[in-house]
Structure formats: structure tokens, C-alpha cells
Amino acid sequence: MLERIRQARGSLTSSQRKIADYVLGHLEEAAFASSVLIARRVGVSESTVTRFAQALGFDGFPALKEALRESLLGRLRTTDRMELSPGSDGSILFEALRKDLAVLNMVLEGPPLREFSLFVEELSRARVVYVLANRSTYALGYYFYFYMGWLGRPCRLLSGRNELYESLLSASSEDVLLAMTFPRYYRESLEGVRLARGLGVRVLLITDDYMSPAAGFADHVLPVPTDFVSFVDSPVAPMSVINALLVAIASRGGHAVRRRFEELERVWKEEKVYLEEGWS
């Protein structure tokens, strides 16, 4: 894919060459960025990005983006990621922080405000929220589930294929499945999303892009870009968005949430859950 861009560079317009140079130098970002974001990065119009894709033989930018993603992710195995690791401890630290900041800046430049509001609305009114998050994404799912418990909201964290089927068969149209999946996409997560959709359960999907394989089975998609450092997938941007969802849901609870927290504080103090001042 990159060689195809290099070969076509000589026949492109000056504005299109800027896009080509950006893609060649920032493949990881370009593979997940929107056409609007790329246009901003390069300083051209969004229509120029579309024409750039067409000049490469694609119908439009989405098709080009899919090809870039395949180039980046389809062949990037765990062993390949290891080879991209910086050398020294210091450079690893700086590279990890730089990548996380870059992804967060991508979110800030085009935050999915409409999708975020839809998620808050759906999660706030759901009878039960089922959370589907597998493998490394399980940490994100548990984090959301844990704090929904603080809010006193009915929430179930699904783990394993058997529990997935049994739980979703008990769900209703008043319930919501919150699924999280990122590259490399886990097959079981896709199966869960497809099953929930077939059972009439509303599906909310947090994933890296609208082109995620699970997106076609979701009622609403909240796109959050991610990146990786060596073999480790970084959850920084999705975690930030989940934090925002929890705060927004809590703010809708008003006095009821405040009373809930006061009761929790009373129980924590009685049961000595947290260390008090003067502990030795």
C-alpha cells in the first residue's frame, strides 16, 4: 500500500502530495483518522483528501482508509510489534507518552459529541447494562462496571462465552449491551454483539472506528482511536472517554447519586474499608 502511494506521488497535485507525505510519515495515525482530521493536519480541504483517494484508484476516502488499516493491522503481529520497540528504557518511556498524547489530541480535535450524548442517554435509562469486553479490553469493561456499582445502577459484566449466551437470553428491549472491542478484534466479542442484536437488545459499541467489523451490528458507535507501544495496546483514550461517560451518567442522577455516595461513605467508614488518618 505504501509503495503504491510512493509510485503515484509524481502524478499527484501539490496538495495531494502533501497528503501522500503525511500518510507515508504517519501511517499509524492516518489509518485511523477521519478525512476531516487529515485535511486539518495537512492544511487542505476535505474534498482534496477525497480526490487523493480517487487518484490512487479508490472510490473514496473510506476505501483508502480500509486499505491503510489492513496494511497496518493485518500484517502487524505481536512479534512485528516487538521489533518496533524503542531501544533504551528512556526512549520507551518517551515514546509511550508521546503516542498516548497524540491519540488524545486526535480525540480533542474532533470529539464525537453527538455519539457521546446518545451513549449517556441510553446508559442512563437502561433497565440493565450488560458489559462485553474481552481479553485486554476486559480491564476497561471491569472499570466501567465497578463505578456503575458505585452509582447503584444495575450492571452485569459478562465473562466467557457460556455466560454471554445465558445472560443475553434473559435480556429485554429495555436493556443495553455496552461492548468494547479494538484491533486486533476478538472473534468472541463480535459474536456477542451479533447475538445481542439478533435478540433485540440495543447495542452500544466503543471501538476504534466506524469501519470496525462489529459496527454493523451496533445501534450506536462511539469511535475512539487507539495506538500501541510494542506488543502493548494502549487504553488511554478509551479510558478517558469511559471516565467521561461515568461522570455524565452520575450528573444525571442528581440528589439520588449524592445520597448513594453518602450511604457508601457511611458503610465504608463502619467497615473500615479505607485507611483512616493516623493508621500505623
Backbone torsions as a table, in degrees:
resi	resn	phi	psi	omega
1	MET	NA	-45.9	179.7
2	LEU	-66.2	-37.4	177.9
3	GLU	-65.6	-35.1	177.4
4	ARG	-62.0	-40.5	178.7
5	ILE	-67.8	-42.4	-179.5
6	ARG	-61.5	-42.6	-178.3
7	GLN	-67.7	-32.7	-178.0
8	ALA	-83.9	-11.6	-171.6
9	ARG	-56.8	-39.4	-176.8
10	GLY	-64.8	-24.1	-177.8
11	SER	-97.2	3.1	-177.8
12	LEU	-88.3	159.3	173.6
13	THR	-72.6	168.4	-178.8
14	SER	-61.8	-38.7	178.8
15	SER	-68.1	-39.7	179.1
16	GLN	-68.2	-33.2	177.2
17	ARG	-64.6	-33.5	175.8
18	LYS	-61.1	-41.6	178.5
19	ILE	-66.2	-42.5	179.2
20	ALA	-59.5	-44.8	179.5
21	ASP	-64.0	-37.1	178.1
22	TYR	-64.3	-47.1	-178.9
23	VAL	-63.5	-43.7	-179.1
24	LEU	-64.2	-32.9	-178.3
25	GLY	-92.7	-14.3	-176.4
26	HIS	-139.0	54.1	-175.9
27	LEU	-58.7	-42.5	-176.2
28	GLU	-60.9	-39.5	179.9
29	GLU	-77.3	-43.1	-177.2
30	ALA	-63.3	-31.5	-177.7
31	ALA	-68.3	-17.2	-177.6
32	PHE	-123.2	-3.5	-177.5
33	ALA	-83.7	156.9	174.7
34	SER	-82.3	165.0	177.2
35	SER	-63.9	-32.8	178.1
36	VAL	-64.4	-44.8	-178.6
37	LEU	-66.0	-42.1	178.5
38	ILE	-62.6	-40.6	178.6
39	ALA	-60.8	-41.4	177.7
40	ARG	-65.3	-44.3	-178.2
41	ARG	-59.0	-42.3	-172.7
42	VAL	-88.8	-26.6	-177.6
43	GLY	88.1	37.5	177.5
44	VAL	-128.6	178.0	178.2
45	SER	-82.2	160.2	178.0
46	GLU	-65.1	-33.8	178.9
47	SER	-64.8	-29.7	177.2
48	THR	-66.7	-36.7	176.9
49	VAL	-63.2	-41.7	178.0
50	THR	-62.8	-44.5	179.9
51	ARG	-65.9	-32.6	175.7
52	PHE	-61.2	-45.6	178.4
53	ALA	-62.1	-41.9	179.8
54	GLN	-66.8	-33.5	178.1
55	ALA	-66.1	-23.4	178.4
56	LEU	-90.0	0.7	177.0
57	GLY	98.2	11.2	179.7
58	PHE	-100.1	156.0	178.9
59	ASP	-66.9	-31.3	-178.6
60	GLY	-174.0	-175.3	-176.5
61	PHE	-63.5	-40.0	179.9
62	PRO	-55.8	-39.7	179.5
63	ALA	-67.1	-40.6	176.6
64	LEU	-62.9	-44.0	-179.2
65	LYS	-60.7	-41.0	178.6
66	GLU	-62.8	-39.5	178.3
67	ALA	-65.8	-39.2	177.5
68	LEU	-64.8	-40.9	179.0
69	ARG	-63.6	-41.6	178.7
70	GLU	-64.0	-38.6	178.3
71	SER	-63.1	-40.3	-176.7
72	LEU	-78.8	-46.7	-170.4
73	LEU	-95.9	-35.6	-174.5
74	GLY	-62.9	-32.5	-177.3
75	ARG	-108.1	1.2	-174.6
76	LEU	-94.8	83.0	178.1
77	ARG	-76.3	173.6	179.6
78	THR	-59.3	-39.3	179.3
79	THR	-66.2	-35.2	177.6
80	ASP	-65.5	-39.4	179.7
81	ARG	-62.8	-37.5	179.9
82	MET	-59.5	-36.4	-177.9
83	GLU	-69.7	-18.8	179.5
84	LEU	-87.7	-0.8	-177.0
85	SER	-66.3	138.3	173.1
86	PRO	-61.3	164.4	-174.1
87	GLY	-77.2	-64.8	-172.4
88	SER	-89.1	165.6	178.7
89	ASP	-58.5	-43.0	-178.2
90	GLY	-63.1	-43.9	-178.9
91	SER	-68.5	-32.3	176.2
92	ILE	-62.6	-43.9	179.6
93	LEU	-61.3	-48.9	-178.4
94	PHE	-65.1	-39.1	-179.8
95	GLU	-65.5	-41.5	179.2
96	ALA	-63.2	-45.8	179.9
97	LEU	-66.2	-39.8	-179.4
98	ARG	-63.1	-43.0	-178.9
99	LYS	-66.7	-41.8	179.1
100	ASP	-63.4	-41.4	178.1
101	LEU	-64.6	-38.8	-179.6
102	ALA	-63.3	-42.3	179.8
103	VAL	-67.3	-42.4	178.3
104	LEU	-62.3	-37.6	177.7
105	ASN	-66.3	-34.2	176.0
106	MET	-62.5	-41.7	178.6
107	VAL	-65.1	-42.4	-178.0
108	LEU	-65.6	-31.7	-177.9
109	GLU	-72.9	-24.2	178.5
110	GLY	-149.9	62.4	-176.7
111	PRO	-62.6	135.7	-178.6
112	PRO	-77.6	73.2	-171.6
113	LEU	-64.4	-43.4	-178.8
114	ARG	-62.9	-46.9	-179.7
115	GLU	-63.1	-40.2	179.2
116	PHE	-60.3	-45.0	-179.7
117	SER	-63.1	-39.5	177.5
118	LEU	-63.1	-40.5	178.6
119	PHE	-63.1	-45.7	-179.6
120	VAL	-60.1	-42.9	-179.9
121	GLU	-62.7	-49.2	-178.2
122	GLU	-64.1	-44.7	-177.8
123	LEU	-69.6	-30.6	-178.0
124	SER	-73.5	-32.8	-175.0
125	ARG	-101.3	-4.1	-178.2
126	ALA	-65.5	141.6	175.8
127	ARG	-66.2	-48.0	175.7
128	VAL	-138.0	137.9	173.9
129	VAL	-104.8	117.6	173.9
130	TYR	-94.8	133.7	-177.0
131	VAL	-112.7	124.0	178.7
132	LEU	-116.6	111.7	-180.0
133	ALA	-150.6	119.8	-174.5
134	ASN	-113.1	160.5	176.1
135	ARG	53.4	-129.6	-175.7
136	SER	-66.7	-24.0	179.0
137	THR	-73.4	-13.7	179.5
138	TYR	-57.0	-34.2	179.2
139	ALA	-60.3	-40.0	177.8
140	LEU	-66.4	-41.9	179.6
141	GLY	-63.5	-43.4	179.9
142	TYR	-65.0	-39.4	179.5
143	TYR	-58.9	-47.5	178.5
144	PHE	-63.2	-46.0	179.8
145	TYR	-59.9	-42.1	-178.7
146	PHE	-60.1	-47.9	-176.9
147	TYR	-78.3	-24.0	171.1
148	MET	-64.3	-31.8	174.4
149	GLY	-64.2	-38.2	174.8
150	TRP	-59.0	-39.2	-177.8
151	LEU	-77.9	-7.8	-179.1
152	GLY	75.3	21.9	-178.7
153	ARG	-94.1	134.0	177.5
154	PRO	-60.4	119.8	-175.1
155	CYS	-148.6	136.0	179.9
156	ARG	-126.4	129.2	177.9
157	LEU	-96.7	116.0	-177.4
158	LEU	-83.2	135.7	178.3
159	SER	-139.7	120.1	177.8
160	GLY	89.7	151.7	-175.5
161	ARG	-63.7	-40.4	-178.2
162	ASN	-63.9	-45.9	179.8
163	GLU	-65.8	-32.8	178.6
164	LEU	-58.9	-52.2	-176.9
165	TYR	-65.6	-46.8	-176.8
166	GLU	-63.2	-41.1	-177.3
167	SER	-70.6	-45.8	-176.9
168	LEU	-68.6	-26.1	176.4
169	LEU	-68.2	-19.9	177.5
170	SER	-93.2	-5.3	-177.1
171	ALA	-79.2	162.3	179.9
172	SER	-129.5	179.0	179.7
173	SER	-68.0	-12.9	177.6
174	GLU	-86.4	-6.4	-178.8
175	ASP	-97.8	166.7	-179.2
176	VAL	-134.0	138.4	170.6
177	LEU	-102.0	119.4	173.6
178	LEU	-99.2	109.3	-178.1
179	ALA	-108.5	146.3	178.6
180	MET	-131.7	126.4	177.4
181	THR	-152.6	137.9	-177.8
182	PHE	-137.7	161.8	177.6
183	PRO	-58.4	140.8	-4.0
184	ARG	-80.3	123.1	-169.0
185	TYR	-62.3	136.0	-177.7
186	TYR	-90.0	129.2	-175.0
187	ARG	-58.5	-40.1	-177.3
188	GLU	-64.2	-33.0	177.4
189	SER	-65.8	-41.7	177.9
190	LEU	-63.5	-40.8	178.3
191	GLU	-62.7	-39.9	179.7
192	GLY	-65.2	-42.3	178.8
193	VAL	-64.2	-42.5	-179.6
194	ARG	-66.0	-39.9	178.7
195	LEU	-63.9	-46.3	-178.7
196	ALA	-60.5	-43.1	179.5
197	ARG	-61.9	-41.2	179.5
198	GLY	-66.7	-27.2	-179.9
199	LEU	-88.3	-0.6	178.4
200	GLY	85.9	13.0	177.4
201	VAL	-85.7	133.3	179.2
202	ARG	-69.0	136.0	-174.5
203	VAL	-114.5	123.6	172.0
204	LEU	-108.8	127.5	-174.6
205	LEU	-120.7	122.6	169.9
206	ILE	-100.5	115.6	-176.7
207	THR	-149.2	-178.3	-172.7
208	ASP	-80.9	-21.7	-172.3
209	ASP	-166.6	158.0	176.5
210	TYR	-64.3	-16.4	179.7
211	MET	-90.5	5.8	175.3
212	SER	-56.6	142.1	-178.2
213	PRO	-61.8	-20.9	179.2
214	ALA	-87.4	-12.1	-173.3
215	ALA	-62.6	-32.2	-178.7
216	GLY	-66.7	-16.4	-179.5
217	PHE	-103.6	3.3	-176.1
218	ALA	-100.2	146.5	174.3
219	ASP	-77.0	-37.3	177.6
220	HIS	-139.2	141.0	179.5
221	VAL	-120.7	129.9	175.0
222	LEU	-110.0	101.0	-176.1
223	PRO	-79.5	127.2	178.6
224	VAL	-133.6	113.4	-178.6
225	PRO	-66.9	151.4	177.3
226	THR	-132.9	172.9	176.2
227	ASP	-149.8	-178.6	179.4
228	PHE	-141.0	154.1	171.9
229	VAL	-120.9	110.2	-174.2
230	SER	57.8	-131.7	-177.1
231	PHE	-84.3	-2.1	-174.8
232	VAL	-95.8	125.1	174.1
233	ASP	-82.2	131.6	-177.9
234	SER	-89.1	124.3	179.6
235	PRO	-97.1	15.4	-170.7
236	VAL	-60.6	-51.7	-178.0
237	ALA	-66.2	-47.1	176.4
238	PRO	-59.1	-37.9	178.9
239	MET	-63.4	-40.1	178.2
240	SER	-62.0	-41.9	179.5
241	VAL	-67.4	-39.7	177.9
242	ILE	-63.7	-40.8	175.6
243	ASN	-56.9	-45.0	-179.2
244	ALA	-64.0	-39.5	177.2
245	LEU	-60.4	-45.0	-178.7
246	LEU	-63.4	-43.0	179.4
247	VAL	-64.9	-40.9	-179.9
248	ALA	-66.2	-40.1	178.0
249	ILE	-64.8	-42.0	179.3
250	ALA	-63.6	-40.0	-178.1
251	SER	-64.2	-28.0	177.9
252	ARG	-75.0	-20.4	-178.6
253	GLY	-76.8	-20.2	176.2
254	GLY	56.4	-130.5	-175.8
255	HIS	-65.1	-31.0	-180.0
256	ALA	-62.5	-40.2	178.7
257	VAL	-68.7	-39.1	178.4
258	ARG	-61.8	-44.7	177.6
259	ARG	-63.2	-37.7	177.8
260	ARG	-60.7	-46.2	-179.9
261	PHE	-65.9	-38.0	177.9
262	GLU	-63.2	-40.9	178.3
263	GLU	-67.0	-39.9	176.7
264	LEU	-61.1	-44.2	179.8
265	GLU	-60.4	-39.8	179.5
266	ARG	-62.9	-46.7	-179.0
267	VAL	-65.4	-43.8	179.7
268	TRP	-58.6	-40.0	-178.6
269	LYS	-69.2	-44.2	179.8
270	GLU	-63.0	-39.8	-177.7
271	GLU	-89.3	2.1	179.4
272	LYS	53.1	48.3	-179.4
273	VAL	-67.6	-40.0	-178.8
274	TYR	-112.0	154.2	178.1
275	LEU	-68.6	135.4	176.3
276	GLU	-92.9	163.7	177.0
277	GLU	-62.7	142.8	-179.8
278	GLY	86.8	5.5	179.4
279	TRP	-66.2	142.1	177.2
280	SER	-144.3	NA	NA
